[in-house]
């Protein structure tokens, strides 16, 4: 495993982070999840990412149990706040009330006294930005949170937040958690340049485009039984946009490139996102330990310029690069 600093902070994170978005508490039984977390630790992964909303809060519970007994200082624990965690109008968003209450609930579920990185899971259009930033700064000053970040914010939203944080002397954002893969590159035009300037690191999710870049989905063929694409509880809706035959045909062109590099298609795709120096870590999920052991081999891989060009050529005009696609919905609408 290789390790990188999170943005301009002094905290290091593992290049491969372990995430439990659609696995723990939903797709994978608790025993299997425990085995995956153990495999991650054995492979040198120290960074674990979750959120209060995953599996209706159950994912945090499972991760907390899986990490129980592990020396707390030996790993970095990330979680998020924003999406609904209950039926009430205040059980969502980035109000002071919801942020403080959600953080306290996450600490209990994760069985810890602090969160290493607390992330605003989307931008809240209804809550004044000052209110949100004041609340998370209070959590840092209380020792419940060490660093703060966001997920899927636009460059304009990031700039507005940083201006307030600097003016008020609040703790600054140090991380961004966007979707990023060889097929989804919307952060490159605006978010990454701003992040480089401001010392913000990317912790990217879905580097395998919900599994499409593994190559297991074949054009004109029936979807594999038990795969994410056939499981409505595990992201079938999100992966559907990549299942067009022209996309799947292009992805198959990556196989000889991966073979030439001595990598699996999964390893090639994870290594691709890690070539961006602003990426601090790539989040991977797993339903079994063997997937963990395979994907961590992407850490430390250096892809030469000819390989990067070959990937661009194979995918052609398919990758989405429009920064306007980076949009946060209104959680209370």
HUHU-V650212 format. One record per residue. N is the residue number from 1. SS is DSSP state (2 for helix, 1 for strand, 0 for the rest). Layout:
# HUHU-V650212
n: [N:N]
ss: [SS:SS]
This chain:
# HUHU-V650212
n: [1:2:3:4:5:6:7:8:9:10:11:12:13:14:15:16:17:18:19:20:21:22:23:24:25:26:27:28:29:30:31:32:33:34:35:36:37:38:39:40:41:42:43:44:45:46:47:48:49:50:51:52:53:54:55:56:57:58:59:60:61:62:63:64:65:66:67:68:69:70:71:72:73:74:75:76:77:78:79:80:81:82:83:84:85:86:87:88:89:90:91:92:93:94:95:96:97:98:99:100:101:102:103:104:105:106:107:108:109:110:111:112:113:114:115:116:117:118:119:120:121:122:123:124:125:126:127:128:129:130:131:132:133:134:135:136:137:138:139:140:141:142:143:144:145:146:147:148:149:150:151:152:153:154:155:156:157:158:159:160:161:162:163:164:165:166:167:168:169:170:171:172:173:174:175:176:177:178:179:180:181:182:183:184:185:186:187:188:189:190:191:192:193:194:195:196:197:198:199:200:201:202:203:204:205:206:207:208:209:210:211:212:213:214:215:216:217:218:219:220:221:222:223:224:225:226:227:228:229:230:231:232:233:234:235:236:237:238:239:240:241:242:243:244:245:246:247:248:249:250:251:252:253:254:255:256:257:258:259:260:261:262:263:264:265:266:267:268:269:270:271:272:273:274:275:276:277:278:279:280:281:282:283:284:285:286:287:288:289:290:291:292:293:294:295:296:297:298:299:300:301:302:303:304:305:306:307:308:309:310:311:312:313:314:315:316:317:318:319:320:321:322:323:324:325:326:327:328:329:330:331:332:333]
ss: [0:0:1:1:1:0:0:0:0:0:0:1:1:1:0:1:1:1:1:0:0:0:0:1:0:0:0:1:0:2:2:2:2:2:2:2:2:2:2:2:2:2:0:0:0:0:1:1:1:0:0:0:0:2:2:2:2:2:2:2:2:2:2:2:2:2:2:0:0:0:0:2:2:2:0:1:1:1:1:1:1:0:0:0:0:0:0:0:0:0:0:0:0:0:0:2:2:2:2:2:2:2:2:2:2:2:2:2:2:2:0:0:0:0:1:1:1:1:1:1:0:0:0:0:0:0:0:0:2:2:2:2:2:2:2:2:2:2:2:2:2:0:0:0:1:1:1:1:1:1:0:0:0:0:2:2:2:2:2:2:2:2:2:2:2:2:2:2:0:0:0:0:1:1:1:1:0:0:1:0:0:0:0:1:0:0:0:0:0:0:2:2:2:2:2:2:2:2:0:0:1:1:1:1:1:0:0:0:2:2:2:2:2:2:0:0:0:0:0:0:0:0:0:0:0:0:0:2:2:2:0:2:2:2:0:2:2:2:2:2:2:2:0:0:2:2:2:2:2:2:2:2:0:2:2:2:2:2:2:2:2:0:0:0:2:2:2:2:2:2:2:2:2:2:0:0:0:0:1:1:1:1:1:1:0:0:0:0:2:2:2:2:2:2:2:2:2:2:0:0:0:0:0:0:2:2:2:2:2:2:2:2:2:2:2:0:0:0:0:1:0:0:2:2:2:0:0:0:0:0:0:0:0]
